[in-house]
């Protein structure tokens, strides 16, 4: 046995149907493309979303919504979450670089502290924004909140 003598098994391959080679082949004449029209011509390629001249779906539907270009997206942490991070790490100061290093928030993301839960210890927190209730709770426990 040699590479040059290898052949597929009998019946494993099948010849392609040869289109447009005369009436006797059964696929002559229009070669399976029907009669006339754009799709029967050579070089036909429909544009994406083309519906034969009918108004396309994405143009029939109304435009809705609005994306505010000046919207500021915050990563949100609540007081109970801050307390858990402080207990785990043994720190009394929590700031954005430390949270980024721990993988809690993504680099470049802004942080907002919200007031869910409660604190057991005084914490020094620095964030980009803070709710009024969170600020009240942090200062009641003897901690400080610094807005960056």
C-alpha positions as CSV (number, residue, x, y, z in Angstrom):
1,X,0.0,0.0,0.0
2,X,1.3,3.5,-0.9
3,X,-0.1,7.0,-0.5
4,X,-0.5,7.3,-4.3
5,X,-2.8,4.2,-4.4
6,X,-5.2,5.3,-1.6
7,X,-8.8,5.8,-2.7
8,X,-12.0,6.5,-0.8
9,X,-14.3,3.4,-0.1
10,X,-16.7,2.4,-2.9
11,X,-19.9,4.5,-2.6
12,X,-18.3,7.0,-0.2
13,X,-18.1,9.8,-2.7
14,X,-20.6,11.2,-5.1
15,X,-20.2,13.4,-8.2
16,X,-21.6,17.0,-8.0
17,X,-24.7,17.7,-10.1
18,X,-23.4,19.5,-13.2
19,X,-25.8,22.4,-13.9
20,X,-26.4,24.2,-17.1
21,X,-24.9,21.5,-19.4
22,X,-27.9,20.8,-21.6
23,X,-31.5,19.7,-21.4
24,X,-30.6,16.0,-21.3
25,X,-28.9,16.3,-17.9
26,X,-32.1,17.5,-16.2
27,X,-30.4,20.6,-14.9
28,X,-29.9,22.5,-18.1
29,X,-31.8,25.5,-19.4
30,X,-32.2,27.6,-16.3
31,X,-29.8,25.5,-14.2
32,X,-32.2,25.4,-11.2
33,X,-32.4,29.2,-11.0
34,X,-36.0,29.6,-12.2
35,X,-36.9,32.1,-14.9
36,X,-35.5,35.7,-15.2
37,X,-35.2,38.1,-12.3
38,X,-32.3,39.3,-10.3
39,X,-31.5,35.9,-8.6
40,X,-31.2,34.1,-12.0
41,X,-28.3,36.4,-13.2
42,X,-24.6,35.8,-12.6
43,X,-23.1,38.1,-9.9
44,X,-26.2,38.2,-7.8
45,X,-25.7,39.1,-4.2
46,X,-28.5,40.5,-2.0
47,X,-27.6,43.2,0.4
48,X,-28.1,42.5,4.1
49,X,-31.7,43.2,5.2
50,X,-32.9,43.6,1.6
51,X,-36.5,42.5,1.3
52,X,-37.1,42.8,-2.4
53,X,-37.8,46.5,-2.4
54,X,-40.3,46.2,0.5
55,X,-39.5,48.6,3.4
56,X,-37.0,46.7,5.6
57,X,-38.0,45.7,9.1
58,X,-35.4,47.9,10.9
59,X,-36.8,50.9,9.0
60,X,-40.5,50.0,9.7
61,X,-40.0,49.9,13.5
62,X,-39.9,53.2,15.4
63,X,-36.8,54.6,17.0
64,X,-37.0,54.4,20.7
65,X,-34.9,55.3,23.7
66,X,-32.0,57.7,24.5
67,X,-28.4,57.1,25.6
68,X,-27.2,59.9,27.8
69,X,-23.6,60.6,26.8
70,X,-22.8,62.4,30.1
71,X,-24.2,59.5,32.3
72,X,-21.8,58.5,35.1
73,X,-21.9,54.8,36.0
74,X,-21.0,53.9,39.6
75,X,-19.9,50.7,41.2
76,X,-22.1,50.4,44.3
77,X,-21.1,49.1,47.7
78,X,-23.3,49.1,50.8
79,X,-22.2,49.5,54.4
80,X,-22.6,45.8,55.2
81,X,-20.3,44.9,52.3
82,X,-17.7,47.5,53.5
83,X,-17.9,46.0,57.0
84,X,-17.3,42.5,55.6
85,X,-14.2,43.7,53.6
86,X,-12.9,45.5,56.7
87,X,-13.3,42.4,58.9
88,X,-11.7,40.0,56.3
89,X,-8.7,42.3,55.7
90,X,-8.3,43.6,59.2
91,X,-8.1,47.2,57.9
92,X,-9.9,50.3,59.3
93,X,-9.4,52.2,56.0
94,X,-11.1,51.3,52.7
95,X,-10.3,53.2,49.6
96,X,-10.7,52.7,45.8
97,X,-7.1,51.5,45.0
98,X,-7.4,48.8,47.7
99,X,-10.8,47.7,46.3
100,X,-9.4,47.6,42.8
101,X,-6.4,45.5,44.0
102,X,-8.8,43.0,45.7
103,X,-10.9,42.8,42.5
104,X,-14.1,44.2,44.1
105,X,-14.3,47.0,41.5
106,X,-12.7,47.4,38.0
107,X,-9.9,49.9,37.4
108,X,-11.2,53.3,36.4
109,X,-14.6,52.6,37.8
110,X,-16.2,55.1,40.2
111,X,-17.4,54.0,43.6
112,X,-20.6,55.0,45.4
113,X,-21.3,54.0,49.0
114,X,-25.0,53.3,49.9
115,X,-26.6,52.9,53.4
116,X,-27.9,49.3,53.4
117,X,-26.8,47.3,56.5
118,X,-25.0,48.7,59.5
119,X,-21.4,49.1,60.7
120,X,-19.9,47.6,63.9
121,X,-16.7,49.6,63.8
122,X,-15.4,53.0,62.8
123,X,-14.2,53.0,59.2
124,X,-12.3,55.6,57.1
125,X,-13.8,55.3,53.6
126,X,-12.9,57.2,50.5
127,X,-15.2,57.1,47.5
128,X,-16.4,59.1,44.6
129,X,-20.0,59.5,45.9
130,X,-21.9,58.7,49.0
131,X,-25.6,58.6,50.0
132,X,-26.8,60.7,52.9
133,X,-27.8,57.7,55.0
134,X,-24.4,56.0,54.5
135,X,-22.6,59.2,55.5
136,X,-24.8,59.5,58.6
137,X,-24.1,55.9,59.7
138,X,-20.3,56.1,59.1
139,X,-20.0,59.4,61.1
140,X,-22.2,58.0,63.9
141,X,-19.8,55.1,64.4
142,X,-16.8,57.5,64.6
143,X,-15.6,57.0,61.0
144,X,-15.0,59.4,58.2
145,X,-16.1,59.5,54.6
146,X,-13.9,61.3,52.0
147,X,-15.3,62.2,48.7
148,X,-12.6,62.0,46.0
